[in-house]
Amino acid sequence: MPTWGAVVLAVATPILAAIGALVGHLLTRRSALELGCVSLFVRAARHAVGTSP
């Protein structure tokens, strides 16, 4: 039986990929804003995991 982490990763990966593709498509002409959103997302993810400086 797979672990919860593997299940969550398997479910979340395609969802996050689809969201990322959609956001990228909508913000094609606003690359600076897109990069800012990605940076904030990465920072929030690191903070949630506890690896934020």
Number of C-alpha atoms within 10 A of each C-alpha: 4 6 8 9 9 10 11 10 12 11 11 12 11 11 12 11 11 12 12 14 12 12 13 15 12 11 14 12 10 11 11 11 12 18 13 11 13 13 12 12 12 13 15 13 13 13 12 10 9 9 9 11 6
